[in-house]
Amino acid sequence: MSNRLNNFRYFFLSRIYDLALHWFYRPLVRRLVAAVNEQPGQQVLEIGVGTGISLPFYDAQRKHVTAIDCSLPMLATARRRAAHSPQLHLTLEHAAAEDYPSQPGQFDQIVFCNCLSVMKEPAQVLEAYYNLLPTGGRIYLLNHFTPERGLLRQVDRMLAPVGAVLGFKNFFTLPSLLNADTMRYTSTLRAGYWRIVEISKADNPA
């Protein structure tokens, strides 16, 4: 999806995003960031920060957060929210994940919050950022994932054309994102349709 099209859609969505997702999404984000806070290393990259729901939950004493989003309307809301957490070491940047010029070993943890399913090539993006992690680094995913079987899988498949019109992949499976390396070191921190997933960069890869 192009940045221009994202900005057009999110100009409208940013006004209702928090209200629509706040009641169930905020607890998931809190749990995700708690897992990030427990890890060593200071440098965190959050991709798809949106309206900044996650920002108040980061440990301001232990983490320096760089947060990016391709939507200017979403970032404007995130900047206003960040003003309420002045103690947090935070850098907000307008950028798409595919274009952000991060360096190998630059970030200890990389967070994808509800954004992989709007990317054109999410598996390639995930692999690229995994390769940038230092040894012992971690990627965290928070997203809806289509179940491997059952009624919800069929519903997601039927609604895939609707998702395409709205700009996201409704039929979106976790295995489709993982290669042989990432699959070996992936664990689920929260199961269900909306999952929190941790991918570790092995200390001693085989």
TORMARMI-577404 format. One line per 10 residues: number of its first residue (from 0); their letters; for each residue x, y, z of N, C-alpha, C, CB. Coordinates in Angstrom, 1 decimal, decimal comma. Each point is the difference from the previous one (the first is absolute). Glycine has a CB too. Example, Ala and Ser with C-alpha at 12.3 -4.5 7.8 and 13.67 -1.06 7.14 Angstrom:
<recs>
0> as> 13,2:-5,7:7,8:-0,9:1,2:0,0:0,9:1,2:0,0:-1,9:-1,2:1,2; 1,5:2,3:-1,9:0,9:1,1:0,0:-0,8:1,1:0,8:1,2:-0,6:-2,2;
</recs>
This chain:
<recs>
0> msnrlnnfry> 0,8:-1,2:0,0:-0,8:1,2:0,0:0,9:1,2:0,0:-1,8:-1,2:1,2; 1,5:2,2:-2,0:0,8:1,2:-0,1:-0,2:0,9:1,2:-0,1:-0,1:-2,5; 1,1:0,9:2,8:-0,1:0,9:1,1:-1,1:1,1:-0,3:2,4:-0,3:0,5; -2,5:0,7:-1,7:-1,1:1,0:-0,3:-1,4:-0,6:0,3:1,5:1,0:-1,8; -1,7:-2,3:1,4:-1,3:-0,6:0,2:-0,2:-0,2:1,5:0,1:-1,1:-2,2; 1,0:0,7:2,9:-0,1:-0,2:1,5:-0,4:1,3:0,6:1,7:-1,7:0,0; -1,1:2,8:-0,3:-0,3:1,3:0,6:-1,4:0,4:-0,3:2,3:0,7:-0,3; -2,8:-1,0:-0,9:-1,4:0,4:-0,3:-1,0:-0,8:0,9:0,7:0,5:-2,4; -0,4:-1,8:2,5:-0,9:-0,9:0,9:0,1:0,4:1,4:0,3:-1,8:-1,6; 0,9:2,0:2,1:0,2:0,2:1,4:-0,3:1,4:0,5:1,8:-1,6:-0,1;
10> fflsriydla> -2,0:2,6:-0,9:-0,5:1,3:0,3:-1,4:-0,2:0,7:1,3:1,1:-1,9; -2,1:-2,0:1,4:-1,3:-0,2:0,6:0,1:-1,0:1,1:-1,0:0,4:-2,2; 1,8:-1,5:2,1:0,1:-1,0:1,0:0,6:0,5:1,3:0,1:-1,7:-1,8; 0,8:2,6:1,7:0,7:0,5:1,2:-1,0:0,6:1,0:2,0:0,4:-1,3; -3,1:0,1:0,8:-1,0:0,7:0,9:-0,9:-1,0:0,8:0,0:1,9:-1,7; -0,1:-3,1:1,1:-0,8:-1,0:0,7:0,9:-1,2:0,5:-2,0:0,7:-1,4; 3,2:-0,7:1,1:0,9:-1,2:0,3:0,0:-0,3:1,5:1,4:0,6:-2,0; -1,1:0,4:2,8:0,1:-0,3:1,4:-1,4:-0,5:0,6:1,8:1,7:0,2; -2,8:-1,0:-0,6:-1,3:-0,4:0,5:-0,4:-1,4:-0,4:-0,7:2,4:0,0; 1,0:-2,7:-1,3:-0,4:-1,3:-0,5:0,8:-1,2:0,7:-0,6:1,1:-2,2;
20> lhwfyrplvr> 1,9:-0,9:2,5:0,8:-1,0:0,4:0,3:0,0:1,5:1,0:0,0:-2,2; -1,2:1,2:2,9:0,4:0,2:1,3:-0,4:-1,1:1,0:0,0:2,5:-0,5; -1,3:-2,9:0,4:-0,6:-0,9:1,0:0,7:-1,4:0,1:-2,1:1,3:-0,4; 2,6:-1,8:-0,8:0,7:-1,3:0,1:1,5:0,1:-0,4:-2,2:-1,0:-0,5; 2,6:2,0:-0,2:1,3:0,1:-0,6:1,0:0,5:1,1:-0,9:0,3:-2,3; 0,5:0,6:3,1:0,9:0,6:0,9:0,6:-1,0:1,0:-1,3:2,1:-0,2; 0,5:-3,0:0,8:0,6:-1,1:0,8:1,0:-0,9:-0,7:-2,1:0,0:1,3; 1,9:-0,2:-2,5:0,9:-0,8:-0,8:1,3:0,7:-0,2:-1,8:-1,1:-1,2; 1,7:2,4:0,9:1,2:0,8:-0,1:0,8:0,1:1,3:-1,1:1,3:-1,8; 0,4:-1,1:2,9:0,7:0,0:1,3:0,7:-1,2:0,2:-1,8:1,5:0,9;
30> rlvaavneqp> 1,2:-2,7:-1,2:0,7:-1,3:0,3:1,2:-0,1:-1,0:-2,2:-1,0:0,7; 2,1:1,4:-1,9:1,1:0,0:-0,9:1,2:0,8:0,5:-1,6:-0,4:-1,9; 1,3:1,6:2,2:1,1:0,9:0,5:0,6:-0,5:1,3:-1,1:2,0:-1,2; 0,3:-2,6:2,0:0,6:-0,5:1,3:1,0:-1,1:-0,4:-2,2:0,4:1,2; 2,0:-1,2:-2,2:0,9:-1,0:-0,4:1,3:0,7:-0,6:-1,9:-1,6:-0,5; 1,7:2,6:-0,2:1,2:0,8:-0,5:0,8:0,6:1,2:-1,3:0,5:-2,2; 0,6:0,0:3,1:0,7:0,7:1,2:0,8:-1,0:0,8:-1,8:1,6:0,1; 1,5:-2,9:-0,2:0,7:-1,0:0,8:1,3:-0,4:-0,6:-2,1:-0,8:0,8; 2,3:1,2:-2,1:1,2:-0,4:-0,7:1,2:0,9:0,2:-1,5:-1,0:-1,7; 2,7:0,5:1,7:1,2:0,9:0,1:0,1:0,8:-1,3:1,2:-1,6:1,6;
40> gqqvleigvg> -0,4:2,7:-1,5:0,2:0,8:-1,1:-0,9:1,2:0,0:0,7:-1,9:-1,3; -0,2:3,1:0,9:-0,8:1,2:0,1:-0,7:0,4:-1,3:1,6:0,7:1,6; -1,1:-1,1:-2,7:-0,5:0,5:-1,3:-1,2:-0,8:-0,6:2,3:0,9:-0,4; -3,4:-0,2:0,3:-1,3:-0,7:-0,5:-0,4:0,7:-1,3:-0,7:-0,7:2,4; 0,3:0,0:-3,4:-0,6:0,6:-1,2:-1,4:-0,6:0,0:2,2:0,2:-1,3; -3,2:0,8:1,3:-1,4:-0,4:-0,2:-0,4:0,4:-1,4:-0,5:0,2:2,5; 0,1:-1,2:-3,3:-0,5:0,2:-1,3:-1,5:0,0:-0,1:2,1:-1,1:-0,9; -2,7:2,2:0,4:-1,4:0,2:0,0:-0,5:0,4:1,3:-0,2:-1,8:-1,7; 0,7:2,9:2,3:-0,4:0,5:1,3:-1,4:0,5:0,0:2,4:0,6:0,5; -2,9:-0,3:-1,7:-1,4:0,5:0,0:-0,2:1,3:0,8:-0,7:-2,4:-0,4;
50> tgislpfyda> -0,3:2,4:1,2:-0,4:1,1:0,8:0,8:0,0:1,4:-2,3:0,1:-1,1; 3,2:-1,0:1,2:0,9:0,1:1,2:-0,6:-0,7:1,2:0,9:2,0:-0,9; -1,8:-2,9:0,8:-0,7:-0,7:1,1:1,1:-0,6:0,9:-2,1:-0,4:-1,4; 3,2:-0,1:0,8:1,0:-0,8:0,7:0,9:0,9:0,9:-0,1:-1,7:-1,8; 0,3:3,0:1,4:1,0:0,8:0,6:0,0:0,1:1,5:-0,1:1,2:-2,2; -1,0:-1,0:2,8:0,0:0,1:1,5:0,5:-1,2:0,7:-1,8:1,6:-0,2; 1,8:-2,8:-0,4:0,4:-1,2:0,7:1,5:-0,3:0,0:-2,3:-0,8:-0,7; 3,0:1,4:-0,2:1,5:-0,3:0,0:0,6:0,5:1,3:0,0:0,2:-2,5; 1,0:-0,9:3,0:0,8:0,3:1,2:0,9:1,2:-0,4:-0,1:-2,4:0,9; -0,2:3,6:-0,4:0,8:1,1:-0,4:1,4:0,0:0,6:-2,1:1,3:-0,1;
60> qrkhvtaidc> 2,3:-2,1:1,1:1,4:-0,1:0,6:0,9:-1,0:-0,7:-1,1:0,6:2,2; 0,5:-1,5:-3,0:0,8:-1,0:-0,6:-0,1:0,0:-1,5:-0,4:-1,3:2,0; -0,5:2,0:-2,6:-0,2:-0,2:-1,5:0,1:1,4:-0,7:-1,4:-2,0:0,4; 2,1:2,0:-1,5:-0,1:1,1:-1,0:-0,7:-0,5:-1,2:2,2:1,0:0,9; -3,4:-0,4:-1,2:-0,9:-0,4:-1,0:0,1:0,8:-1,3:-1,5:-0,9:1,8; 1,8:0,3:-2,9:-0,2:0,6:-1,3:-1,2:-0,5:-0,6:2,5:0,3:-0,3; -3,5:0,5:0,0:-1,3:-0,5:-0,5:-0,3:0,7:-1,4:-0,8:-0,3:2,4; 0,4:-0,6:-3,3:-0,2:0,5:-1,4:-1,4:-0,3:-0,4:2,4:-0,2:-0,6; -2,9:0,9:-0,3:-1,3:-0,3:-0,6:-0,1:0,7:-1,4:-1,1:-0,2:2,3; 0,5:-0,4:-3,3:-0,1:0,6:-1,3:-1,2:1,0:-0,1:1,0:-2,1:-0,9;
70> slpmlatarr> -1,8:2,2:1,9:-1,2:0,8:0,0:0,3:1,3:0,8:-1,5:-2,0:-0,2; 1,4:3,2:-0,5:0,2:1,2:0,7:-1,1:0,4:0,9:1,2:0,8:-2,0; -2,5:-1,1:1,7:-1,1:0,2:1,0:0,2:-0,8:1,3:-1,5:0,5:-1,9; 1,9:-1,8:1,7:0,2:-0,8:1,2:1,2:0,6:0,8:-0,9:-2,1:-1,2; 2,0:2,5:0,6:1,1:0,5:0,7:-0,3:1,3:0,7:1,5:-1,0:-1,7; -2,4:1,8:1,2:-0,4:1,2:0,6:-0,6:-0,3:1,4:-0,3:1,2:-2,3; -0,6:-2,2:2,3:-0,6:-0,4:1,2:1,0:-0,6:1,0:-2,1:-0,4:-1,3; 3,0:-0,4:0,8:1,1:-0,6:0,8:0,8:1,1:0,7:0,1:-2,0:-1,5; 0,2:3,1:0,7:0,8:1,1:0,6:-0,7:0,7:1,1:1,1:0,3:-2,2; -2,4:-0,2:2,1:-0,8:0,6:1,1:0,0:-0,9:1,2:-1,4:1,2:-1,7;
80> raahspqlhl> 1,3:-2,5:1,4:0,0:-0,9:1,2:1,3:-0,1:0,6:-1,7:-1,3:-1,1; 2,8:1,4:0,3:1,3:-0,1:0,6:0,3:1,2:0,9:0,8:-1,2:-2,0; -1,5:2,3:1,8:0,2:1,2:0,9:-0,4:-0,3:1,4:-0,4:1,5:-2,0; -0,4:-2,5:2,2:-0,4:-0,4:1,4:1,0:-0,9:0,6:-2,4:0,3:-0,6; 3,4:-0,7:-0,1:1,1:-0,9:0,6:1,4:0,6:-0,3:-1,5:-2,1:-0,3; 1,7:3,3:0,8:1,2:0,7:-0,3:1,3:-0,7:0,5:-1,3:2,1:0,0; 1,2:-3,0:0,9:1,1:-0,7:0,6:0,5:-1,0:-0,9:-0,8:0,5:2,2; 0,0:-1,0:-3,2:0,4:-1,0:-0,9:1,0:0,5:-1,1:-2,2:-1,2:0,4; 3,3:0,5:-0,5:1,0:0,3:-1,1:-0,6:-0,5:-1,3:2,0:-0,2:1,6; -2,5:1,1:-2,4:-0,9:-0,4:-1,2:0,4:0,8:-1,2:-1,8:-0,6:1,5;
90> tlehaaaedy> 1,9:-0,1:-2,6:0,2:0,6:-1,3:-1,1:-0,4:-0,9:2,5:0,1:0,3; -3,3:0,8:-0,8:-1,1:-0,3:-0,9:0,4:0,4:-1,4:-1,8:0,3:1,8; 1,6:-1,2:-2,8:0,4:0,3:-1,4:-1,1:-0,5:-0,9:2,4:-0,2:0,6; -2,5:1,0:-1,7:-0,9:-0,3:-1,1:0,7:-0,9:-1,0:-1,3:2,1:0,3; 1,0:-3,4:-0,3:0,7:-0,9:-0,8:-0,8:-1,3:-0,2:2,2:1,0:0,7; -2,1:-1,7:-1,8:-0,5:-1,3:-0,2:1,1:-1,0:0,4:-1,6:0,8:-1,9; 1,1:-2,0:2,3:1,0:-1,0:0,4:0,9:-0,4:-1,1:-1,7:-0,9:1,6; 1,1:0,9:-2,8:0,8:-0,5:-1,2:1,2:1,0:-0,3:-2,1:-1,1:-0,9; 1,9:2,4:1,3:1,0:1,0:-0,3:0,8:0,5:1,1:-1,6:0,7:-1,7; 1,4:-1,2:2,9:0,7:0,6:1,2:1,5:-0,5:0,0:-2,2:0,1:1,3;
100> psqpgqfdqi> 3,1:0,8:-1,3:1,4:-0,4:-0,1:0,7:-0,4:1,3:0,1:1,6:-1,9; -0,6:-2,7:2,5:0,6:-0,5:1,2:1,3:-0,8:-0,3:-2,3:-0,1:1,1; 3,2:0,1:-0,1:1,3:-0,7:-0,2:0,0:-1,3:0,8:1,1:2,3:-0,3; -0,2:-3,2:-0,1:0,1:-1,3:0,7:0,4:0,3:1,5:0,7:-1,2:-2,1; -1,4:0,5:3,0:0,3:0,2:1,4:-0,4:1,3:0,7:1,9:-1,5:-0,5; -2,6:2,3:-0,3:-0,4:1,3:0,5:-1,1:-0,1:1,1:0,5:1,0:-2,2; -1,4:-2,0:2,1:-1,1:-0,1:0,9:0,0:-1,4:0,7:-1,3:1,6:-1,4; 1,1:-1,6:2,7:-0,1:-1,2:0,8:-1,3:-0,8:-0,1:1,6:1,0:1,5; -2,7:-0,2:-1,6:-1,3:-0,5:-0,2:-0,7:0,7:-1,1:-0,1:-0,7:2,4; -0,6:0,0:-3,3:-0,8:0,6:-1,1:-1,4:-0,4:0,2:2,0:0,0:-1,6;
110> vfcnclsvmk> -3,0:0,9:1,6:-1,4:-0,2:0,3:-0,8:0,3:-1,3:0,3:0,5:2,5; -1,1:-1,5:-2,9:-1,0:0,3:-1,0:-1,4:-0,1:0,6:1,6:-1,0:-1,8; -2,2:2,2:1,9:-1,3:0,1:0,6:-1,1:0,1:-1,0:1,0:1,1:2,0; -1,7:-2,2:-2,3:-1,2:0,1:-0,9:0,3:0,6:-1,3:-1,4:0,1:2,0; 2,6:-0,4:-2,6:0,3:0,7:-1,3:0,5:-1,0:-1,1:0,6:2,0:1,4; -0,2:-3,2:-1,0:0,5:-0,9:-1,0:-1,0:-0,3:-1,1:1,5:-0,9:1,7; -2,8:0,8:-1,2:-1,1:-0,4:-0,9:-0,4:1,1:-1,0:-0,8:-1,5:1,8; 1,4:2,7:-1,7:-0,3:1,1:-1,0:1,2:0,2:-0,9:-1,5:1,1:1,6; 2,6:-2,0:-1,5:1,1:0,2:-0,8:-0,1:-0,9:-1,2:1,4:0,5:2,0; -0,8:-0,1:-3,1:-0,1:-0,7:-1,3:0,7:-1,3:0,1:-0,2:2,1:-1,2;
120> epaqvleayy> 1,4:-2,1:1,8:0,9:-1,2:0,1:0,4:-0,2:1,5:0,8:0,3:-2,4; -1,7:-0,7:3,3:0,3:0,0:1,4:1,1:-1,0:0,3:-2,3:0,7:0,4; 2,3:-1,9:-1,0:1,1:-1,0:0,3:1,4:0,5:-0,3:-1,7:-1,8:-0,5; 1,8:2,5:-0,6:1,3:0,6:-0,4:0,4:1,1:1,0:-0,4:-0,6:-2,4; -0,5:1,4:2,8:0,3:1,1:1,0:0,4:-0,7:1,3:-1,6:1,6:-1,1; 0,9:-2,6:1,6:0,3:-0,6:1,2:1,4:-0,6:0,0:-2,4:-0,4:0,4; 2,7:-0,3:-1,5:1,3:-0,7:-0,1:1,1:1,1:0,0:-1,1:-1,9:-1,3; 0,9:3,0:0,6:1,0:1,0:-0,1:0,4:0,6:1,4:-0,8:0,5:-2,3; -0,3:-0,3:3,1:0,3:0,6:1,3:0,5:-1,1:1,0:-1,8:1,6:-0,4; 1,4:-2,8:0,2:0,6:-1,1:0,8:1,5:-0,1:-0,3:-2,1:-1,3:-0,1;
130> nllptggriy> 2,5:1,4:-1,1:1,5:0,0:-0,3:0,7:1,2:0,5:-0,6:-1,2:-2,1; 0,0:2,2:2,4:0,6:1,2:0,6:0,2:-0,1:1,5:-0,9:1,3:-1,8; 0,2:-2,3:2,5:0,1:-0,1:1,4:1,4:-0,4:0,4:-2,4:-0,6:0,1; 2,9:1,1:1,1:1,2:-0,6:0,6:-0,3:-1,4:0,6:0,9:2,3:0,5; 0,1:-3,1:-0,3:-0,2:-1,2:0,7:-0,7:0,2:1,3:2,1:-1,0:-1,1; -3,1:0,2:1,4:-0,8:0,2:1,2:-1,1:1,0:-0,1:2,0:-0,6:1,2; -2,1:1,3:-2,3:-1,1:1,0:-0,2:-1,3:-0,7:-0,3:1,6:1,6:-0,9; -2,7:-0,8:0,9:-1,3:-0,6:-0,1:-0,9:0,9:-0,9:0,3:-1,2:2,2; -1,2:0,5:-2,9:-1,1:0,7:-0,7:-1,3:-0,4:0,7:1,3:0,0:-2,2; -2,2:0,9:2,3:-1,3:-0,2:0,6:-1,0:0,4:-1,0:0,9:0,4:2,3;
140> llnhftperg> -1,9:-1,3:-2,5:-1,1:0,2:-0,9:-1,3:0,1:0,8:1,2:-1,2:-1,8; -2,0:2,1:1,6:-1,4:0,1:0,4:-0,9:0,2:-1,2:0,6:0,9:2,3; -1,4:-2,0:-2,6:-0,8:0,1:-1,2:-1,1:-1,1:0,1:2,0:0,9:-1,4; -3,0:-0,7:0,5:-1,0:-1,1:-0,1:0,7:-1,0:-0,9:-2,0:1,5:0,3; 1,8:-2,8:-0,1:0,5:-1,0:-0,8:-1,1:-1,1:-0,3:2,4:0,4:1,0; -2,6:-0,7:-2,2:-1,0:-1,0:-0,4:0,4:-1,3:0,6:-0,5:1,2:-2,1; -0,5:-1,9:2,8:0,3:-1,3:0,6:0,3:-1,0:-1,1:-1,5:0,5:1,9; 2,2:-1,6:-1,4:0,5:-1,0:-0,9:-1,2:-0,9:-0,5:2,2:0,0:1,1; -3,3:0,0:-0,3:-1,2:-0,7:-0,4:-1,2:0,6:0,7:1,4:-2,2:-0,3; -2,6:1,7:-0,1:-1,2:0,4:0,6:-0,8:1,1:-0,7:1,1:-0,6:2,1;
150> llrqvdrmla> -2,2:1,0:-1,5:-1,0:0,9:-0,6:0,7:1,4:-0,3:-1,9:-1,2:1,2; 2,7:1,7:-0,2:0,6:1,3:-0,2:0,9:0,0:-1,3:-0,1:0,4:2,5; 0,7:-1,5:-2,8:0,9:0,0:-1,1:-0,9:0,2:-1,3:1,6:-1,6:1,2; -2,8:0,9:-1,2:-0,8:0,1:-1,2:-0,6:1,4:-0,1:-0,6:-2,4:0,2; 0,3:3,0:1,0:-0,6:1,4:0,0:1,1:1,0:-0,6:-1,5:-0,6:2,0; 2,7:0,4:-1,5:1,1:0,9:-0,5:0,2:-0,2:-1,5:1,1:-0,2:2,2; -1,2:-1,0:-2,7:0,2:-0,2:-1,4:-1,2:0,7:-0,8:1,2:-2,2:0,5; -2,4:2,1:0,0:-1,1:0,6:-0,7:0,1:1,5:0,0:-1,4:-2,0:0,6; 1,9:2,6:0,5:0,1:1,4:0,1:1,2:0,6:-0,5:-1,3:-0,2:2,0; 2,2:-0,6:-2,6:1,2:0,5:-0,6:-0,2:1,1:-1,0:1,0:-2,2:0,4;
160> pvgavlgfkn> -2,0:2,2:-1,3:-0,2:1,1:-0,9:-0,4:1,3:0,7:-0,7:-1,7:-1,7; 0,0:1,6:2,8:-0,4:1,2:0,7:1,2:0,6:0,6:-2,2:-1,0:0,5; 3,1:0,1:0,1:1,2:0,6:0,6:0,9:0,6:-1,0:-0,1:-1,8:1,6; 0,1:1,3:-2,8:0,9:0,6:-1,1:-0,5:1,4:-0,3:0,4:-2,3:-1,0; -1,7:2,5:1,0:-0,6:1,3:-0,3:0,4:1,0:1,1:-1,9:-1,0:-1,3; 1,9:0,5:2,5:0,3:0,9:1,2:1,4:0,2:0,2:-2,1:-0,8:1,0; 3,0:0,0:-1,7:1,4:0,2:0,1:0,8:-0,9:0,9:-0,5:2,2:-0,5; -0,1:-3,4:0,9:0,8:-1,0:0,8:-0,4:-1,4:-0,4:0,0:1,6:1,9; 0,9:-2,5:-1,5:-0,2:-1,4:-0,4:-0,8:-0,6:1,1:2,2:-0,1:-1,2; -3,4:-0,3:0,9:-0,9:-0,6:0,9:0,4:-1,5:0,3:-1,9:1,6:-0,7;
170> fftlpsllna> 2,2:-2,3:-0,4:0,5:-1,3:0,1:1,5:0,0:0,2:-1,9:-0,9:-1,5; 2,4:0,8:2,7:1,3:0,3:0,4:0,5:-1,0:1,0:-0,3:2,4:-0,4; 1,2:-3,4:-0,1:0,4:-1,1:0,9:1,4:0,3:0,5:-1,4:-1,6:-1,3; 1,7:1,2:2,5:1,4:0,1:0,5:1,0:-0,8:-0,7:-1,0:0,4:2,2; 0,8:-1,7:-2,6:1,0:-0,7:-0,7:0,4:0,6:-1,3:-0,9:-2,0:1,0; 0,0:2,8:-1,6:0,4:0,6:-1,3:1,1:1,1:0,2:-2,3:-0,5:-0,9; 2,5:1,0:2,1:1,0:1,0:0,3:1,4:-0,6:0,3:-1,9:1,5:0,8; 1,9:-2,8:-0,4:1,2:-0,5:0,6:0,8:-0,8:-1,0:-1,2:-0,1:2,2; 2,5:0,3:-2,1:0,9:-0,9:-0,8:0,6:-1,1:1,0:0,6:1,9:-1,7; 0,3:-2,7:1,2:0,5:-1,1:0,9:0,7:0,5:1,2:0,3:-1,4:-2,0;
180> dtmrytstlr> 0,4:2,6:1,9:0,7:0,5:1,2:-0,9:0,6:1,0:1,9:0,5:-1,5; -2,8:0,3:1,1:-0,9:0,7:0,9:-1,0:-1,0:0,6:0,2:2,1:-1,3; -0,6:-3,1:0,6:-1,0:-1,0:0,5:0,6:-0,7:1,2:-1,0:-0,3:-2,3; 2,3:0,0:2,3:0,6:-0,8:1,0:0,0:0,8:1,4:1,4:-1,2:-1,7; -1,4:2,5:1,6:0,2:0,8:1,2:-1,2:0,9:0,3:2,5:-0,1:-0,4; -3,7:-0,4:0,0:-1,2:0,7:0,2:-0,8:-0,6:1,1:0,0:0,7:-2,4; -0,5:0,2:3,3:-0,9:-0,5:1,0:-1,2:1,0:0,1:1,9:-1,1:1,3; -3,0:0,5:-0,8:-1,3:0,8:0,1:-0,1:0,4:1,5:-1,1:-1,2:-2,0; 1,0:2,5:2,2:-0,2:0,5:1,4:-1,4:0,2:0,3:2,1:1,2:-0,2; -3,0:-1,1:-0,8:-1,4:0,0:0,2:-0,6:-0,6:-1,2:0,0:2,1:1,4;
190> agywriveis> -0,8:-3,2:-1,2:-0,7:-0,7:-1,0:-1,3:0,6:-0,4:1,2:-2,1:0,8; -1,8:1,6:-1,8:-1,3:0,5:-0,4:0,1:0,7:-1,4:-0,6:0,3:2,4; -0,6:0,3:-2,8:0,0:0,6:-1,3:0,9:1,2:-0,1:-2,4:-0,7:-0,2; 2,4:1,5:1,3:1,0:1,1:0,2:1,2:-0,6:0,8:-1,8:1,9:-0,2; 2,9:-2,0:-0,4:1,1:-0,7:0,7:1,2:1,0:0,3:-0,7:-2,2:-1,1; 1,4:1,9:2,1:1,3:0,6:0,3:1,0:-1,0:-0,2:-1,0:1,7:1,6; 2,0:-1,5:-2,5:1,0:-0,9:-0,4:1,3:0,5:0,2:-1,6:-1,0:-1,7; 2,5:0,2:2,2:1,4:0,4:0,2:0,9:-0,8:-0,9:-0,5:0,6:2,4; 1,4:0,0:-3,1:1,0:-0,7:-0,9:1,4:0,4:0,5:-1,6:0,0:-2,0; 2,4:-0,9:2,5:1,3:0,2:0,5:1,1:-0,2:-1,0:-0,8:-0,7:2,3;
200> kadnpa> 1,9:1,5:-2,2:1,2:-0,2:-0,8:0,9:-0,9:0,9:-0,2:2,2:-1,3; 0,4:-3,5:0,8:0,6:-1,0:0,8:1,4:0,5:0,5:-1,3:-1,8:-1,2; 1,6:1,5:2,5:1,3:0,2:0,5:1,1:-0,9:-0,7:-1,0:0,7:2,2; 0,6:-1,9:-2,5:0,9:-1,0:-0,6:-0,7:-0,7:-1,1:1,2:-0,3:2,1; -1,5:1,0:-3,2:-0,7:-0,7:-1,1:0,7:-1,2:-0,5:-1,0:2,2:-0,7; 0,2:-3,2:0,4:0,6:-1,3:-0,5:0,5:0,2:-1,5:-1,5:-1,3:1,5;
</recs>
